[in-house]
Each structure stands twice: as structure tokens, then as C-alpha cells.
């Protein structure tokens, strides 16, 4: 017997005006019976956005506050109580700054929702199937005490897991600094991605509403390029959302560690042929020129060769001159204690650094960037040259040629430095 297709709804939305967002949210929920199919009067609803960084919504590093406002308004209309919470990597002691800067506090004031500092809330220890055996994690008790949980992720790339969409947004259910420690415990990209999928499998959320009006490509999840992708999606399965995200970005799901693991453990649909699309087709949202993060080179190298390869092929954090404000967020978050603050800013101990780029994620002023070896730069240059002449199976337009020419010039300049 053929399994039923997983439903996924997509709505075109190019503006963060409340009217536009509210209309699109209603449209993507209609195939599921509306929000009333999930939320009932008197229930407690926990909204789980992506609040990675203490940045303005225009940076596209966090779920846009208007998405929160639209969903909170709908919950309140039904008669539910609304709670909003996430656990950013470095919010300890200054969560109020995050709420203010991201616009979440204003949403709470307008909708009557309650903001939660998950580090100060009860948590529950559970065990998940890890890449090499069971792993103990602490999850916010709100996952269990709320009557309904709604996942509100953001369309972004990630320099370790390629994308950070619906599946990885479950990672924010883990309060405190344990998230940073998992970077150290699972430095291999495939293992870390597998852990994200395993956590998602162990922390089911019945509804995901995806903010893709504006997103981030390049070196996400905190310091990439803002792009206008113009959509909102909804699904009962987060894997369906991430498969659609991959298609929009032109990425191979098998090369995304989280989705590769989902396929292996039979979590969600294996590909888009097992997804039923409602609303706009995915093809109408494909984003030409989507910039994926640097490819995880070491994931392809046999273990015995890694030490030799590390001398020639490496990626590591680098300080941008003149931007650091010495807030010490990078020093506090570093799971390998490889950072100390010098006169000009963070100093990276190269022997201790595990290249998890947690420092890059939490920097409030984007003063840390990814530095790559010349060999990687040459590989990227070769890839751009190939795309320039052959594209990606498509005819090059003048805009494609212009974009790829600029990319080649930028990469070549980087190599020559």
C-alpha cells in the first residue's frame, strides 16, 4: 500500500507588512483545516522562532517579528494563551537585549504574548539516538507543558549543516551552553548534522510555519547575505519544509547532513515525490545564484588522511579589523576555550580551535569571518569558472554572466591575498 503524501503549503509573500503576512499565513494553513485544527480555546501555545543573534530583523538572522505577530494574533483570536521562547547560543544574562533588538518584545506587548527566557525555565533530560550511540540532552519543559508547539524557523544557510531550516530549529529547544559543547563533542560535520536530525526526531512539533519572505545565503547563519525569496510555507513535517528549501536553493538534499540523516532513519519524506504541494509550485520560487556555504571538505577525506590534509585544506575563524567591540561573546561561547581577548579583539588558538564557528554565529557586529586555505579558494575558483561557462544545466542569461564574473573576480582576489 502506498503511503500518503506529506502535505506542504506554499504562499507567495514579498512584504513584511502585517496584512500580507497574515494573508499568507492563513493561506498556508488552509489545506490543514486552518489554525483551528491545531489550536483550541484556552490552550497554551508555545511559539518557537529562530532567535540566533541579537540583530535587527533587517539582517535576516532571526525569524521576522511580523511572522510572530501574525501567528500570535491568530492564536489569540481562537482564545489561546501565547508564549514565545528560544535559546540563543549566547543570551545568558542579556536575553532582554535579544527581545528588544529582534522586535520580539514589541510583538509580545502588541499581542499579549508572554516571552520566555528558556534558561530560567524548567528542563527535562531525555536521550536521543546519536550518530555513535545514545546521547543525553536537556530540553525545555515547555515542549511538554504547552498544549501546542509551533515551529517558526527562518530560511538561512549554515556553515556546518549547509542549511538551518525547520529540522535544525529544534536545536533551540536545548537551553544553556550545552549546544556549544555538542559542537566539540561532534566535530565531524556528518555527525553533528545527524545529531540535529536525531534531536528533531525526539522532539516532535505538530506544525511548522516557515519564514522565507527574506532569507540568508552565503556564510550563514548570522553573517551571510540577505536575499529576497518571497515565500511562506507550512507543513506538519519539518523535513518536507527543508526538502522544499533545498529545491528552492538548488541544493542536493543528500549533501545536507541533516536531511541525509533524516532519510537514513526514515524521518519524514525522503524526497519531494513524497510531498503533496498546495498553493504555489516550488519551481516558481527557485532562487538563481543562491550562494551555499563553503563545502565541508573534510567530510570527504578518509580519517587517516585528515592530519595531512589539515595542513593544506582548512577553514577557520578570522577577525575583521576595526569592528570588534570586545563584548567577549565569542570567548564565552567557544566550546574548545580557544579564544582570548587581546587589544584588537579575539585571538584564536589555532591548535585548540575546532572550526565550529560558534564565535561567528554569536558576534553581534559580524566582526568574525571564515578564512579558508588557498587550496580551498582555488577549488572554489574552479567551481565558479565551470559555472561561468556551463551554468548549472541552464542557458546563461546576461545577469547570470555578470553575477558569475563578479564571483570569479572576488574568489581570485581572495586567492591572491
LOMI-245354 format. One record per residue (C-alpha): residue number from 1; residue in three letters; x, y, z. Coordinates in Angstrom, 1 decimal. Layout:
<gudrens>
GUDREN,n,res,east,north,up
GUDREN,NUM,ALA,X,Y,Z
...
</gudrens>
This chain:
<gudrens>
GUDREN,n,res,east,north,up
GUDREN,1,UNK,0.0,0.0,0.0
GUDREN,2,UNK,1.4,3.4,-1.0
GUDREN,3,UNK,2.0,5.8,1.9
GUDREN,4,UNK,0.0,9.1,1.8
GUDREN,5,UNK,1.9,12.1,0.6
GUDREN,6,UNK,3.1,14.6,3.1
GUDREN,7,UNK,1.3,17.9,2.7
GUDREN,8,UNK,3.2,21.1,2.2
GUDREN,9,UNK,1.6,24.5,1.5
GUDREN,10,UNK,3.4,27.5,-0.1
GUDREN,11,UNK,2.3,31.1,-0.5
GUDREN,12,UNK,3.9,33.9,-2.3
GUDREN,13,UNK,4.7,36.8,0.1
GUDREN,14,UNK,7.1,39.6,-0.7
GUDREN,15,UNK,6.4,42.0,2.1
GUDREN,16,UNK,6.6,42.0,5.9
GUDREN,17,UNK,3.5,44.1,6.2
GUDREN,18,UNK,1.2,42.6,8.8
GUDREN,19,UNK,-1.7,42.4,6.2
GUDREN,20,UNK,0.5,40.5,3.7
GUDREN,21,UNK,1.9,38.1,6.3
GUDREN,22,UNK,-1.4,37.4,7.9
GUDREN,23,UNK,-3.0,36.7,4.5
GUDREN,24,UNK,-0.2,34.3,3.6
GUDREN,25,UNK,-0.2,32.5,7.0
GUDREN,26,UNK,-4.0,31.9,6.5
GUDREN,27,UNK,-3.4,30.6,3.0
GUDREN,28,UNK,-0.7,28.1,4.0
GUDREN,29,UNK,-2.8,26.8,6.9
GUDREN,30,UNK,-6.0,26.4,4.9
GUDREN,31,UNK,-5.1,22.9,3.5
GUDREN,32,UNK,-4.6,21.7,7.1
GUDREN,33,UNK,-8.0,23.0,8.2
GUDREN,34,UNK,-6.8,26.3,9.4
GUDREN,35,UNK,-5.0,27.0,12.7
GUDREN,36,UNK,-8.2,25.8,14.5
GUDREN,37,UNK,-7.2,22.3,13.5
GUDREN,38,UNK,-4.2,22.7,15.9
GUDREN,39,UNK,-5.1,25.3,18.5
GUDREN,40,UNK,-8.3,25.3,20.7
GUDREN,41,UNK,-9.7,27.9,23.0
GUDREN,42,UNK,-8.0,28.1,26.4
GUDREN,43,UNK,-4.9,26.2,25.3
GUDREN,44,UNK,-1.3,27.3,26.0
GUDREN,45,UNK,0.6,27.7,22.7
GUDREN,46,UNK,4.4,27.8,22.6
GUDREN,47,UNK,5.9,29.6,19.6
GUDREN,48,UNK,9.5,28.5,18.8
GUDREN,49,UNK,11.1,31.1,16.5
GUDREN,50,UNK,14.8,31.3,15.4
GUDREN,51,UNK,16.4,33.9,17.6
GUDREN,52,UNK,20.0,33.1,16.9
GUDREN,53,UNK,21.5,36.6,17.2
GUDREN,54,UNK,20.9,39.9,18.9
GUDREN,55,UNK,20.3,41.6,15.5
GUDREN,56,UNK,17.7,43.8,13.8
GUDREN,57,UNK,15.1,41.9,11.7
GUDREN,58,UNK,16.6,43.5,8.5
GUDREN,59,UNK,19.7,41.3,9.0
GUDREN,60,UNK,17.6,38.2,8.3
GUDREN,61,UNK,19.4,36.3,11.0
GUDREN,62,UNK,16.2,35.7,13.0
GUDREN,63,UNK,12.5,34.9,12.4
GUDREN,64,UNK,10.9,38.2,11.5
GUDREN,65,UNK,8.8,39.6,14.3
GUDREN,66,UNK,5.8,40.2,12.0
GUDREN,67,UNK,5.6,36.4,11.4
GUDREN,68,UNK,5.4,36.0,15.2
GUDREN,69,UNK,2.8,38.7,15.4
GUDREN,70,UNK,0.6,37.2,12.7
GUDREN,71,UNK,0.7,33.7,14.3
GUDREN,72,UNK,0.2,35.1,17.8
GUDREN,73,UNK,-2.8,37.1,16.7
GUDREN,74,UNK,-4.4,34.0,15.2
GUDREN,75,UNK,-3.8,32.1,18.3
GUDREN,76,UNK,-5.3,34.9,20.4
GUDREN,77,UNK,-8.3,35.1,18.1
GUDREN,78,UNK,-9.0,31.5,18.8
GUDREN,79,UNK,-8.8,32.1,22.5
GUDREN,80,UNK,-5.4,30.6,23.3
GUDREN,81,UNK,-2.6,31.9,25.5
GUDREN,82,UNK,0.6,32.6,23.7
GUDREN,83,UNK,4.2,32.1,24.9
GUDREN,84,UNK,7.3,32.9,22.8
GUDREN,85,UNK,10.8,31.4,23.5
GUDREN,86,UNK,14.1,30.3,22.0
GUDREN,87,UNK,17.6,29.7,23.4
GUDREN,88,UNK,20.2,31.7,21.5
GUDREN,89,UNK,23.8,30.5,21.9
GUDREN,90,UNK,25.0,33.4,24.0
GUDREN,91,UNK,22.0,35.1,25.6
GUDREN,92,UNK,22.8,34.2,29.2
GUDREN,93,UNK,22.2,37.3,31.3
GUDREN,94,UNK,21.1,39.5,28.4
GUDREN,95,UNK,18.0,37.9,26.9
GUDREN,96,UNK,16.1,41.2,27.2
GUDREN,97,UNK,18.6,42.7,24.7
GUDREN,98,UNK,17.7,40.0,22.2
GUDREN,99,UNK,14.0,40.6,22.7
GUDREN,100,UNK,14.4,44.3,22.2
GUDREN,101,UNK,16.7,44.1,19.1
GUDREN,102,UNK,14.8,41.4,17.3
GUDREN,103,UNK,11.5,43.1,17.8
GUDREN,104,UNK,10.1,40.2,19.8
GUDREN,105,UNK,9.4,42.3,22.9
GUDREN,106,UNK,7.2,44.7,20.8
GUDREN,107,UNK,5.3,41.7,19.4
GUDREN,108,UNK,4.6,40.5,23.0
GUDREN,109,UNK,3.4,43.9,24.0
GUDREN,110,UNK,1.0,44.2,21.0
GUDREN,111,UNK,-0.4,40.6,21.2
GUDREN,112,UNK,-0.4,40.0,24.9
GUDREN,113,UNK,2.1,37.1,24.5
GUDREN,114,UNK,4.5,36.1,27.2
GUDREN,115,UNK,8.2,36.0,26.5
GUDREN,116,UNK,10.2,33.1,28.0
GUDREN,117,UNK,13.8,33.0,29.0
GUDREN,118,UNK,14.3,29.3,28.5
GUDREN,119,UNK,17.5,29.2,30.6
GUDREN,120,UNK,15.4,30.2,33.6
GUDREN,121,UNK,12.6,27.7,32.8
GUDREN,122,UNK,12.5,24.1,33.9
GUDREN,123,UNK,14.0,21.5,31.5
GUDREN,124,UNK,13.8,17.8,31.1
GUDREN,125,UNK,16.6,15.3,30.4
GUDREN,126,UNK,16.0,12.9,27.6
GUDREN,127,UNK,18.1,10.5,25.5
GUDREN,128,UNK,18.2,10.7,21.7
GUDREN,129,UNK,19.8,8.3,19.2
GUDREN,130,UNK,23.1,9.9,18.5
GUDREN,131,UNK,25.4,9.2,15.5
GUDREN,132,UNK,27.5,6.8,17.6
GUDREN,133,UNK,25.0,5.8,20.3
GUDREN,134,UNK,22.5,7.4,22.7
GUDREN,135,UNK,23.1,11.0,23.7
GUDREN,136,UNK,21.6,12.7,26.8
GUDREN,137,UNK,20.3,16.2,26.3
GUDREN,138,UNK,18.2,18.7,28.3
GUDREN,139,UNK,15.1,20.0,26.6
GUDREN,140,UNK,12.9,22.9,27.7
GUDREN,141,UNK,9.9,21.7,29.7
GUDREN,142,UNK,7.7,23.9,27.5
GUDREN,143,UNK,7.9,21.3,24.8
GUDREN,144,UNK,5.8,19.1,27.1
GUDREN,145,UNK,3.8,21.5,29.2
GUDREN,146,UNK,2.4,23.6,26.3
GUDREN,147,UNK,-0.7,22.2,24.7
GUDREN,148,UNK,0.6,23.1,21.3
GUDREN,149,UNK,4.0,24.0,20.0
GUDREN,150,UNK,4.5,25.8,16.7
GUDREN,151,UNK,7.9,25.8,15.0
GUDREN,152,UNK,8.8,29.1,13.3
GUDREN,153,UNK,12.1,28.7,11.5
GUDREN,154,UNK,14.0,31.1,9.1
GUDREN,155,UNK,15.3,30.4,5.6
GUDREN,156,UNK,19.1,30.6,6.1
GUDREN,157,UNK,22.3,28.8,5.2
GUDREN,158,UNK,24.6,27.3,7.9
GUDREN,159,UNK,28.4,27.0,7.6
GUDREN,160,UNK,28.3,23.5,9.2
GUDREN,161,UNK,25.0,21.9,8.2
GUDREN,162,UNK,24.6,23.8,4.8
GUDREN,163,UNK,21.1,25.0,5.8
GUDREN,164,UNK,19.4,25.8,9.0
GUDREN,165,UNK,15.7,25.5,8.4
GUDREN,166,UNK,12.9,23.6,10.1
GUDREN,167,UNK,14.8,20.5,11.3
GUDREN,168,UNK,17.7,22.3,12.9
GUDREN,169,UNK,15.4,24.9,14.6
GUDREN,170,UNK,14.6,22.1,17.1
GUDREN,171,UNK,18.2,22.6,18.4
GUDREN,172,UNK,17.0,25.8,20.1
GUDREN,173,UNK,14.8,23.7,22.4
GUDREN,174,UNK,18.0,22.9,24.3
GUDREN,175,UNK,18.6,25.7,26.9
GUDREN,176,UNK,22.0,26.9,28.1
GUDREN,177,UNK,25.5,26.2,26.8
GUDREN,178,UNK,25.1,22.5,26.0
GUDREN,179,UNK,24.6,23.4,22.4
GUDREN,180,UNK,28.1,24.7,22.1
GUDREN,181,UNK,29.5,21.6,23.8
GUDREN,182,UNK,27.9,19.4,21.2
GUDREN,183,UNK,30.0,21.2,18.6
GUDREN,184,UNK,33.1,20.0,20.4
GUDREN,185,UNK,31.7,16.5,21.0
GUDREN,186,UNK,30.7,16.0,17.4
GUDREN,187,UNK,33.2,18.0,15.3
GUDREN,188,UNK,32.6,15.8,12.2
GUDREN,189,UNK,30.0,17.6,10.1
GUDREN,190,UNK,28.1,14.4,9.2
GUDREN,191,UNK,27.9,13.5,12.9
GUDREN,192,UNK,26.8,17.0,14.0
GUDREN,193,UNK,24.1,17.0,11.3
GUDREN,194,UNK,23.0,13.6,12.3
GUDREN,195,UNK,22.6,14.8,15.9
GUDREN,196,UNK,20.4,17.6,14.7
GUDREN,197,UNK,18.1,15.2,12.9
GUDREN,198,UNK,18.1,12.9,15.9
GUDREN,199,UNK,17.1,15.7,18.2
GUDREN,200,UNK,14.3,16.7,15.8
GUDREN,201,UNK,13.0,13.1,15.8
GUDREN,202,UNK,13.0,13.0,19.6
GUDREN,203,UNK,11.2,16.4,20.0
GUDREN,204,UNK,8.2,16.3,17.6
GUDREN,205,UNK,6.4,19.5,16.9
GUDREN,206,UNK,2.9,19.3,15.2
GUDREN,207,UNK,3.1,22.4,13.0
GUDREN,208,UNK,5.9,24.4,11.2
GUDREN,209,UNK,5.4,27.8,9.6
GUDREN,210,UNK,8.5,28.9,7.7
GUDREN,211,UNK,9.7,32.4,7.3
GUDREN,212,UNK,11.1,32.7,3.7
GUDREN,213,UNK,10.0,36.2,2.8
GUDREN,214,UNK,13.6,37.2,3.2
GUDREN,215,UNK,16.4,34.8,3.9
GUDREN,216,UNK,20.1,34.5,4.1
GUDREN,217,UNK,22.6,32.7,1.9
GUDREN,218,UNK,26.4,32.6,1.9
GUDREN,219,UNK,28.1,32.3,5.2
GUDREN,220,UNK,25.1,31.9,7.4
GUDREN,221,UNK,23.5,31.6,9.9
GUDREN,222,UNK,24.5,35.0,11.3
GUDREN,223,UNK,26.6,36.9,8.8
GUDREN,224,UNK,25.5,35.9,5.3
GUDREN,225,UNK,23.9,37.9,2.5
GUDREN,226,UNK,20.2,38.9,2.8
GUDREN,227,UNK,18.1,37.6,-0.1
GUDREN,228,UNK,14.5,38.2,-1.1
GUDREN,229,UNK,13.0,34.7,-1.5
GUDREN,230,UNK,9.3,35.8,-1.2
GUDREN,231,UNK,7.5,32.9,0.4
GUDREN,232,UNK,5.9,31.4,3.5
GUDREN,233,UNK,5.5,27.7,3.9
GUDREN,234,UNK,3.7,25.4,6.3
GUDREN,235,UNK,3.8,21.7,7.0
GUDREN,236,UNK,3.2,19.1,9.7
GUDREN,237,UNK,6.5,17.6,9.0
GUDREN,238,UNK,9.7,19.7,9.2
GUDREN,239,UNK,11.6,17.5,6.8
GUDREN,240,UNK,9.1,18.5,4.0
GUDREN,241,UNK,9.9,22.1,4.6
GUDREN,242,UNK,13.7,21.5,4.4
GUDREN,243,UNK,13.3,19.5,1.2
GUDREN,244,UNK,11.4,22.4,-0.4
GUDREN,245,UNK,14.0,24.9,0.9
GUDREN,246,UNK,16.8,22.7,-0.7
GUDREN,247,UNK,14.9,22.7,-4.0
GUDREN,248,UNK,14.4,26.5,-3.9
GUDREN,249,UNK,18.2,27.0,-3.2
GUDREN,250,UNK,19.2,24.4,-5.9
GUDREN,251,UNK,20.9,22.2,-3.3
GUDREN,252,UNK,21.2,18.4,-3.2
GUDREN,253,UNK,19.4,17.1,-0.1
GUDREN,254,UNK,21.9,14.2,0.1
GUDREN,255,UNK,24.7,16.6,0.6
GUDREN,256,UNK,22.9,18.3,3.6
GUDREN,257,UNK,23.9,16.4,6.7
GUDREN,258,UNK,20.5,16.8,8.5
GUDREN,259,UNK,18.5,15.6,5.5
GUDREN,260,UNK,20.8,12.7,4.8
GUDREN,261,UNK,20.3,11.5,8.3
GUDREN,262,UNK,16.5,12.0,8.1
GUDREN,263,UNK,16.5,9.8,5.1
GUDREN,264,UNK,18.6,7.1,6.9
GUDREN,265,UNK,16.4,7.0,10.0
GUDREN,266,UNK,13.1,7.2,8.0
GUDREN,267,UNK,12.2,10.6,9.5
GUDREN,268,UNK,9.8,12.4,7.2
GUDREN,269,UNK,9.5,12.2,3.4
GUDREN,270,UNK,12.7,11.0,1.6
GUDREN,271,UNK,12.3,13.4,-1.4
GUDREN,272,UNK,9.7,15.8,-2.9
GUDREN,273,UNK,8.0,13.0,-4.8
GUDREN,274,UNK,6.6,12.0,-1.4
GUDREN,275,UNK,5.3,15.6,-0.8
GUDREN,276,UNK,2.0,17.0,-2.0
GUDREN,277,UNK,2.3,20.7,-2.7
GUDREN,278,UNK,-0.6,23.1,-2.1
GUDREN,279,UNK,-0.6,26.6,-3.4
GUDREN,280,UNK,2.3,27.9,-5.5
GUDREN,281,UNK,4.7,25.4,-7.1
GUDREN,282,UNK,8.2,25.2,-5.8
GUDREN,283,UNK,9.6,25.9,-9.3
GUDREN,284,UNK,8.2,29.5,-9.1
GUDREN,285,UNK,10.4,30.2,-6.1
GUDREN,286,UNK,13.8,28.8,-7.3
GUDREN,287,UNK,16.4,31.4,-6.5
GUDREN,288,UNK,19.1,31.8,-9.2
GUDREN,289,UNK,22.5,32.5,-7.8
GUDREN,290,UNK,21.9,31.1,-4.4
GUDREN,291,UNK,25.2,31.0,-2.5
GUDREN,292,UNK,25.8,27.9,-0.5
GUDREN,293,UNK,28.4,28.0,2.3
GUDREN,294,UNK,31.9,26.6,1.6
GUDREN,295,UNK,31.7,22.9,1.0
GUDREN,296,UNK,32.6,20.6,4.0
GUDREN,297,UNK,35.9,19.4,2.5
GUDREN,298,UNK,37.0,17.2,5.4
GUDREN,299,UNK,33.7,15.2,5.3
GUDREN,300,UNK,35.1,13.6,2.1
GUDREN,301,UNK,38.6,12.8,3.3
GUDREN,302,UNK,39.4,9.4,4.9
GUDREN,303,UNK,40.3,9.7,8.6
GUDREN,304,UNK,43.9,8.6,8.2
GUDREN,305,UNK,44.4,11.4,5.7
GUDREN,306,UNK,42.9,14.2,7.8
GUDREN,307,UNK,46.1,15.2,9.6
GUDREN,308,UNK,48.0,15.5,6.3
GUDREN,309,UNK,45.1,17.3,4.7
GUDREN,310,UNK,44.7,19.8,7.5
GUDREN,311,UNK,48.0,21.4,6.6
GUDREN,312,UNK,46.7,22.2,3.1
GUDREN,313,UNK,42.9,22.3,3.5
GUDREN,314,UNK,41.5,24.3,6.3
GUDREN,315,UNK,38.7,26.7,7.4
GUDREN,316,UNK,39.0,28.8,10.5
GUDREN,317,UNK,37.6,32.0,12.1
GUDREN,318,UNK,39.4,35.3,11.3
GUDREN,319,UNK,38.9,38.7,12.9
GUDREN,320,UNK,37.8,41.6,10.6
GUDREN,321,UNK,39.9,44.6,11.6
GUDREN,322,UNK,38.2,47.6,13.3
GUDREN,323,UNK,34.8,46.0,14.0
GUDREN,324,UNK,35.2,44.2,17.3
GUDREN,325,UNK,33.5,45.8,20.3
GUDREN,326,UNK,35.1,43.4,22.8
GUDREN,327,UNK,31.8,42.1,24.2
GUDREN,328,UNK,33.5,38.7,24.8
GUDREN,329,UNK,30.6,36.7,23.5
GUDREN,330,UNK,32.9,34.7,21.3
GUDREN,331,UNK,35.2,33.9,24.2
GUDREN,332,UNK,32.3,32.7,26.4
GUDREN,333,UNK,30.7,30.6,23.7
GUDREN,334,UNK,33.8,28.8,22.5
GUDREN,335,UNK,33.4,25.1,23.4
GUDREN,336,UNK,37.2,24.5,22.9
GUDREN,337,UNK,38.2,27.5,25.0
GUDREN,338,UNK,40.4,28.5,22.1
GUDREN,339,UNK,39.6,32.3,22.2
GUDREN,340,UNK,41.2,35.0,24.4
GUDREN,341,UNK,40.5,38.7,24.1
GUDREN,342,UNK,43.5,40.8,23.1
GUDREN,343,UNK,43.9,44.5,22.4
GUDREN,344,UNK,42.5,44.4,18.9
GUDREN,345,UNK,39.8,41.7,19.7
GUDREN,346,UNK,39.7,37.9,19.9
GUDREN,347,UNK,42.9,35.9,19.5
GUDREN,348,UNK,42.3,32.3,18.2
GUDREN,349,UNK,44.4,29.5,19.4
GUDREN,350,UNK,44.8,27.5,16.2
GUDREN,351,UNK,45.9,24.3,17.9
GUDREN,352,UNK,42.7,24.3,20.1
GUDREN,353,UNK,40.2,25.7,17.6
GUDREN,354,UNK,37.8,23.0,16.2
GUDREN,355,UNK,36.4,25.3,13.5
GUDREN,356,UNK,32.8,25.1,14.8
GUDREN,357,UNK,32.3,28.8,14.1
GUDREN,358,UNK,30.1,29.3,17.2
GUDREN,359,UNK,32.1,32.6,17.6
GUDREN,360,UNK,30.9,33.7,14.1
GUDREN,361,UNK,27.3,32.9,15.0
GUDREN,362,UNK,27.2,34.9,18.2
GUDREN,363,UNK,29.2,38.0,17.1
GUDREN,364,UNK,26.7,40.9,17.3
GUDREN,365,UNK,28.7,43.1,14.9
GUDREN,366,UNK,29.8,40.4,12.3
GUDREN,367,UNK,33.5,41.1,13.2
GUDREN,368,UNK,34.4,37.4,12.6
GUDREN,369,UNK,34.6,35.8,9.1
GUDREN,370,UNK,35.5,32.4,7.7
GUDREN,371,UNK,39.1,32.2,6.4
GUDREN,372,UNK,40.0,29.3,4.1
GUDREN,373,UNK,43.3,27.9,2.8
GUDREN,374,UNK,44.5,28.8,-0.7
GUDREN,375,UNK,43.7,25.3,-1.9
GUDREN,376,UNK,40.1,25.6,-1.0
GUDREN,377,UNK,40.0,29.1,-2.6
GUDREN,378,UNK,41.4,27.6,-5.8
GUDREN,379,UNK,38.8,24.8,-5.7
GUDREN,380,UNK,36.0,27.4,-5.3
GUDREN,381,UNK,37.5,29.4,-8.2
GUDREN,382,UNK,37.5,26.3,-10.4
GUDREN,383,UNK,33.8,25.7,-9.5
GUDREN,384,UNK,32.9,29.3,-10.4
GUDREN,385,UNK,34.8,29.1,-13.7
GUDREN,386,UNK,32.9,25.9,-14.5
GUDREN,387,UNK,29.6,27.6,-13.7
GUDREN,388,UNK,30.5,30.6,-15.8
GUDREN,389,UNK,30.9,28.6,-18.9
GUDREN,390,UNK,28.4,25.8,-18.4
GUDREN,391,UNK,26.0,27.3,-15.8
GUDREN,392,UNK,24.0,24.6,-13.9
GUDREN,393,UNK,22.4,22.8,-16.8
GUDREN,394,UNK,20.7,26.0,-18.0
GUDREN,395,UNK,21.3,28.7,-20.6
GUDREN,396,UNK,23.2,31.6,-19.1
GUDREN,397,UNK,21.4,35.0,-19.1
GUDREN,398,UNK,23.3,38.3,-19.1
GUDREN,399,UNK,22.6,38.6,-15.4
GUDREN,400,UNK,24.0,35.1,-14.7
GUDREN,401,UNK,27.2,36.0,-16.6
GUDREN,402,UNK,27.6,39.3,-14.7
GUDREN,403,UNK,27.0,37.6,-11.3
GUDREN,404,UNK,29.4,34.7,-12.1
GUDREN,405,UNK,32.0,37.1,-13.4
GUDREN,406,UNK,31.9,39.1,-10.1
GUDREN,407,UNK,32.1,35.8,-8.1
GUDREN,408,UNK,35.2,34.7,-10.1
GUDREN,409,UNK,36.8,38.1,-9.6
GUDREN,410,UNK,36.1,38.0,-5.9
GUDREN,411,UNK,37.4,34.5,-5.4
GUDREN,412,UNK,40.6,35.2,-7.5
GUDREN,413,UNK,41.3,38.3,-5.4
GUDREN,414,UNK,40.9,36.3,-2.3
GUDREN,415,UNK,43.4,33.7,-3.6
GUDREN,416,UNK,46.0,36.3,-4.4
GUDREN,417,UNK,45.9,37.8,-0.9
</gudrens>
